[in-house]
Structures are given as structure tokens and as C-alpha cells.
Amino acid sequence: MAVQTVLPGFALYRPPMRPRAVISEARLPTNTTARFHRVHRWFNFIAGFSPEFVDHYCELAGLEQGSTLLDPFAGCGTSLVTAAERGLYAVGYDPHPIFSRICNAKLVGTDAAHVIHKSQEILLEGFKRPVLTSVLSESQSAFLKKLFHLDILESLLGARELLRHCDLADNDLAFLMLSRIVDSCSHSQTDGIYKAPTSMKRSQSPALACAEIADIMLEDIESLNGIDLRQCGRVIPQSSRTMEQVASQSVSIIVTSPPYLNNFDYAEMTRMLLYFWGIATSWGDITDKVRHSLIVNTTTALKGQRLLQSAYRKNISRDVQCKLDELVVELKQRKRVKKGKKDYDLLIYPYFSQMTDVLREGFRVLRAGASIHVVVADAALYGVHISTPQILQSCMEEIGFRGLQCDLMRQRGHRWILAKREGSRIGLGEYHLHGVK
């Protein structure tokens, strides 16, 4: 029997909202404004979208305090934190072991300042107790040594070990703090979306990075004036393909941005932290422990998927099947003449089948007349244009959503039509797909 994920009866109150800045529509589906928002700025991620987008559609829906927002792809908590600040209940799903903890850390309780002070004290002491890299696996050591000076890496490992010794390794606020410090101390730039060992940036010392993130977090905690976001929000660290924790017709709005079908690997994006925290010890371990639980959107997640293609196809409506069949055939043809031989054709059925599962569950839990808002992009694989937003719109129509619209928010991916790459001649974009139950 499905149960409500958040408990009724809390004395919710809406904090004073800071005046919303007017930003261009093109910035709404991006993470570029998160650094201007309290709590959101603690840990940002390139694939995120804006708090303004979430806030606007919560406002437009006229939600009462205590209404429930659902984000099936919670990520670093943009939707959940924004909703909780408005006095809404917020429920999110994310099976990624880094993102789910970061999201949960941002849903701060009244003890947050105490935990931050205590974590800072332990981390600073831990930096003075370096731990040799021999504690790492061969894969962990080889990769992390490319991203850090050896003395810095050993200081960070010392902080990690002291957190464990002081029973704070399982505390999500402490986890966020050290994760942010690790990123600041790396001398390797994030090149697009991945850590590129040969692309250099200025790195900070662990002590300075710790002081800066602690100051930011404490400043934001003070600005919350004692408001307990934890009582309003919850992230469930599992896939949203089934959301048995959420009761049918209990959700007032869905705001989300799923993984795009563009071969960006969310596990690879976080390999530095997966290795640093010991969540994964090798590339294969990352697949087994992380990729297998995520929506299939990248060729690196295809282990074991080849035999499931027929089952995935059957899970999709017949009208959509016909559209996907044409794409699969074309991608197979392109693969034969490409040097990389990437199995893009094997991504199509899994991606749209799993997304159909999530959308069906979203339809089940939404109240009648409630709205859904999805930020998603189209893609070009081997030059084959994949109209993901429009295909998902067809899936949603089959499920029963009404009044669906698919609006272009911004153009993107212009590099894919450069002469040196055989990209789609159709310009790519990010879209706002929305409708009601």
C-alpha cells in the first residue's frame, strides 16, 4: 500500500521570499543563477536548472502551504530546496549516491550550524593528519593523483578518515562540506562536464577552502532565521521508475529535468568524488554501483542492456515504437561506417521505456488538474537528430496528460554542427514540456 512520503501536521510557515531577479528565459533551464541563491550555492552542478524556473511555476500554480512538489530527478536539490523555502512539502528521487546526499544536506535542520562548526573543526584537524594514498585502490589512486598535488590529496584523505573516526562520515552536511573542498582543491578544470586532468585551474589549500564553504553555509543558515527545511523535504535515494512511497493523487505539481539523451555520463561526471569517498573502486565498479540505477542515456551504461532491447520496446506505445524504430535503424547504419562504433542505437528503447515508467508514475501520483513541468533537450547522435521532447510529449499523451505544450527555451549545442563534426543540421535546444493531469 502506498503511503505519503511526508508526514502531515507540521506547523508550516512560509519564510519571507527575497525579491526575484528578472532573468532571461534562456537562463531558466541552466544552473547559472544558483550561485546567487542561499543553500543552492553550497554545491552547484553543470547539468542543473534554475531556482527561478521552479519558483515561477510554483507561484503560477497558486499552491497552498503544505501542498506537495515532486521531482523524480532531484539532483542537487534545486526543486526541493525552492519548494521547501516556499513552505511546500518536497519529495525527490535520485539513486546517484553523490547527488542524493548533496540534496539531503541542503534540506537543513535546526541543528545545521552546530554540525557545520563541528565538521569544520574536525576537517581542519584532519588536514594536519595526512593519510598515504596506499589506502586507495589502484584505479582510485591513478585517477586522483592526476587531479591533485600529492600532499593535498593526502591531507584530504586525512580529513576523510578523521570524519569516519568521529562518526561524521554519514552526516550529509559534513559530506557536502568535504566534497566541496575536494573540488576546490583539485588543480584540474572541469572541461565541459568532465574533470580533465590536463586542463588546469587555480586550486585552493584545504584550510582556505574549508573556511570559505563554512562561512557561506553559516551565512545562509542565519538568513533562514531558524526555518527547518528538513521538515518540509525528503529525498529518496532510489530510481523514480517506481515511486511506491508516494500515494496516488497526492502531488500538487511536478517540476523536474531528467537526464538528456546525449551520452553525457552522470557517473563519469562524478568519478572524482565516487573514488575519493570509496563509493567505487574501479571503472567497472562505477557501472555496477551507479550507472545501473540511472536512466540509460549513455553508451557507458549499456552493460547487460543488449538482451533487454525487445522488452524495453514493448513497454512503449505502438505509435512511439514506430518513431523509435526508424531512429534505431538509422543509428545502426551510421555505426557501421563510424570508427568509434558507438552503440547509440542501443540507447533509444531503454531511455524512452524508462522515461515512460517515470511519467506513468508521475501521472499516478498527481492530483487531477495538477501540472507537470519538464526541462529536457533534443540530441544529435552520429548526426541523427533525436527529437526527445516531442517524443516524450507523445508518450505523455498516451499516458493521459492533457493540454501538453513543448516550448523552446533556448538554443544549445551549436558545436555539434561544426564542420569538423558530423552533427545534426537541426539546431539543438532545451525545451519546456508541460501539461496537466
N, C-alpha and C positions, 0 to 999 in steps of 0.2 A: 504494500500500500504506500502510495506516495505521500510524503509529509512535507510541510513547509520548511524551507531551509532556514528561515529566520523566525525568531520567536516573537509573537505579538505581545503587546502590553508594555513595551518600553515607553518611557516619557520622552518622546522625540521632540526636539525643538530645532528650528532652522537657524543656523548661525547667520550673522549679518554677511551678505554677499558683497564682495568687493565689486566696484563698477567694472563691467565687462568692456575690454578694449574692442574697438571695431577693427576686425581683421578681414583681409580679402578672402573670398570664397576658396581661392586656390590654396590657402594655408590651412583650411579646416581639416583636410584629410592628412595633414602632416604633423610631425612631432615638434615643429619649430617654435611653438608657443609654450610648451611645457615648462621650459626653464624660467618662465615668468610667474609660475603658479606655485604656491606653497604646497608642500608634500610631493606633488608631481615631480618637482625638480630634484628630488633626492636621488632618483635613478631614472635616467631617460634612455629610450631605445629608438633606434633609427626607424623601425617599422611601425611606430606608434601613430596615433592620430590625436587631434587636439581636444583639450577640455572644453573649449568653446563650442565645438560641434555637439558634444554630449549635453552641455548646459542649455544650448539653444533648443534642442528638441525635447528636453525635459520641460522647459518653460512653455514651449508651444503646446505640449500635451496637457498643460494645466494640472499636473499631478498633485494630489494632496499629500501632505506629510504622512509617511507610513506606507505609501504606495511602493511597489517593488519594481526595480530595474534589474534586468538580466543581461549579462554579457557572456555569451558562450565561448568567447576567446578573450579572456580577461587580460592577458599580457602583463604589463607592469602596473595595471590598475587604473588607467585613465577614467574609464566609465564608472568604476566602483567608487573611487575617491570623490569624483564630481557629484555623483548621486548622494553619497553619504553626507557631503557638506551641505546638500540641499535638504537634509532630513528625510531622505528616502531610504528604504531598505535596498541593499545592493547585493546581488548574488552573481558570482562569476565562476567560470570553469577554466582551468588551464592545467594540463598534465605536465607541462615543462617544469622540471624541478628547480630551475633558477627563477623563472617568471612567477610561479605560484607563490614562492616565498617572498619575493620582492613585493608582489601585490599585497600579500598579507601583512607585511611590515608597514606598508603605507596606511593600512586601516588601524591607526594608532589608538591605543587605550590611554586611560588617565595616568598610567604608570610610565609612560613613554620617556619623559625627561629623566626619571631615575635610571631607567635602563640605558639610556644614551650616555649619561655620566659614568655609570659603572662600566659600560663597554669601552668607553674612551680610556678609562684608567687601565683596564686590562690590556687593551691593544697597545698602548704606549709602553707598558711594561714588556709585552710580548716582543715588540720590535727590538728590545735590548737583549733578547734571548734567541738569537738566530738558530735555525734548525737546518741541518745539512740536507741537500737535495736527494740524498740517498733514501729518504723516506718516500720518494716518488717512484712510480713505475717508470720503465724505460720510455714509454710514449709520453707520459706526463713531463718527465724531465727534459726530453729532447725538445718538446714544443715550448714549454715555459721558459727555458733558457734562451730562446730566440727573442722573447718578449721583454725580458728583464735583465738588468745587470745582476750578476750572481749574488752580490751582497744584499741587494734589495730583495731579491726573491727569498733568500734565507731569512731575512728579517720578517717578511710577510708570512712565511711558514711558521716562524716563531710565534707570531700573533695568533695564527690559526690554532696552533697546538695549545696555547695558553687559554684561548676561549674554550676549547674542549675540556681542558683540565678544570676550568672554573664553571663547567656546566652551562656555558652560554652559547655553545655551537648550535644548539637547537632553537635559540631565540632569533626570530626573524629580523628584528631590528639590528641586532649585532651582526647578523648575516648580511644585511643590506649595507651596513657601515663598512665592513671589511671588503665586501665586493666592490663598492665604490672606490675604496682606497686602492685596491688592486688595479683597477682600471686606470686610476690617476698616476700610479707608479710605473706603469708599463711605458717603455720608450717606443713602442710600435703603434703607429697610427691605424685607426680603422679606415681601411681603404674601400670606400663604398659601404659595404656591410660586413666585411670580414677583417679580422686582425691580420695585417700584412707585416711580417717580421722585417721586411726590407724597407718599409715606409716609416720614417722616423718622425717622432713628435717630442716635444719637451715633456719630460717626466718630473714628478714631484717626489720629495722624500716621503716616506711613510708617515713620519710625525706631522709634517705640514699638511699632508692630505687628510690625515685623521682630524686635525684641528679644524680644517675648513669644513668638512662634511658635518662634524659635530656642531659647529656654530650654526650652519644652515638649518640643521634639523631642530636644534633647540629654539632658534628664532621662529620657525614655523609652528612648533608646538605651542609656544607662548601666544602666537597670533590666533590659535584655535580657542583660546580662553576657556580651557577645561572641557571642551566638547569631545566626547568619546566616539570616534568614528568606528571603533571596533564593534560597538553595539548595533551599528547600522549595516555593517558589511561582512561578507564572508566569501572567501574563495575556496572552491573545491578542487583539489589537485588531481583531477582526472578528466578524461575526454568528455566533451559535451554531446557525443553521439547518442548517449543515453543520459538523461537528467532525472533519474528516479527520485532524487532528493527534493525536487520541486513539484509541488502539487499542480494538477491540471487547473487551468483558468485562474491562476494566482498572480500572474505577472502583468504589470501595467504598461511596460514598454521594454523593448529590446533595442539596445544600441551596441553595435559591435563592428569589428573589422577582422574578417577571417584571413588566414594565410592566402596570399595570392598564388595563382598557378604560374609561377615564373621561375621555378627552380632555385629560389633562394632558400638556403638550408638553415632553419632556425636552430638546429643543433650545432652546426658549424659556427654560426654567429656567436655562440656562447661557449665554444670549446675551451677558451682560456679559463673561464670560471668552473666549467664542468671538471676540468683537470685539477685546478687549484684546490677545489673543495673535496676532491676524491670521489665525486659522484660517478665519474667514468675514468677508467684507467687506460683505455685504448680507443682507436677509431671504431673498431667493431663493438666495443662496449657502449659507445655513444649511440650506435644504431639500436642495439638491443634494449638499452635503458631509456632512451629519449625518443629517437625517431619513430619507433614502433607505436608510440602512443599519440603521435601528432597526426593531423590531417596530411595525407600523402600529397605533397606538392613539389617534390624534388626527386631526382633520379637516385640520390644517395639513400633514399628511404625505401627502395624497391626490393630489398631483401625479402623473399618469400611472397612477393606480390604477383609474380608472373602467373601462378596457378590459380589466382583468385579473380582474374580478369572477367571471366564469364559470370561469376556470382555478382560482382560489382555492377556489371552491365544490366543484369536482371533487376537490380534494385532501383533502376532509373526508369521513368515513364517512357513509353514507346516513342512518343514524339521527340523527346530529348535524345533517346537512343539513336535515332536516325541522324541527328546533327552530329553526335559524337562519333558515330561510325565513320562518317566522311573525314573527320579530323584524324582519326586513328589511321585510316588508310593513307592519307597524305603524309602523315608523320613517318609511317613505316617506309614509304617511298623515299622521303628525304634522307632517312637514316642510312639507307643503302649506299648513298653516294657521299656521305659525310665521313671525314676522317675520325671524328670522335665517337661515332656510332652510339650516341646517347639514346637511351630508351625513353624518349619523350612520349612515344605512343603508349607506353605502359602507365603514364600518369593520368590519362584522361578519365577512364572509367573509375578508378579509385577515388580521385579527387571529387568528381561530381556525385558519386554514390555516397561518400562520407558526408559531403555537404548537404545532400538530401536528407540524410539521417538527422543532422543537426537542425535543419529547417523544419522537419516534421515534429521534432521535439519542441522547437520554439513555438510552432503553431499550437501544439497541445497545451503548453503552459500559459499562453497568452489569454487574457480575458477577451471576450467578444468586443470588438471595436477598438482594441488596443493596437498600437502601431509598432512597426519594426523598421529599424534604420541600419543599413549595412553599407559600409565603405569597402569597396572592392575594385580591383583593376583588371583590365584585359591583359593579354600577354602575347608574345611572339616567340615561338619555339621553332628553331631551324627555319625561320622565315614564315612559318604558318601562323596566321592570326587566330588567336583563341578569344572569342567574344564572351569571356567569363561572366560579366554582369548580365548580359542578355540571356545567356543560357540558364543562369541561376534564376532569373526572372521567370523563365518558362517552368522551371522546377517548382517555384513558389506558386505559380498559377495552378499547377496540377495539384499541389497540396491543399489549396483552398484560400490562399491570401487574396485579398481584393484591392482594387484601386492601385495596382502596382505601377510605379514610375521608376525610370532609370535615368538619372540626370548626370551629365558630365560635370565634374567639379574642377578638374584641372588636367592639362596635358602633361605627359611624363614620358620617360623612356626614349627621348629623341636619339640617344646614342645607338639605338637598335636599327636606325635607318641610315647610318653612316655607310659610305661606300665600302669600307674595309670589313663590314659585317653584312651577311645576307639577312637583313632583318625584314620584318613586315613593312610593306609600303603604306600600311594604315597606321597613322599616328596613334600611340597608346595614351591611355588616360586613366584617371581614378574617377569612380562613379559613386553616386549616392542612390542606392536601391532601396526603395521604401514602399510601404503599403500598410494595410490593416487586416486584422482577422475578422 
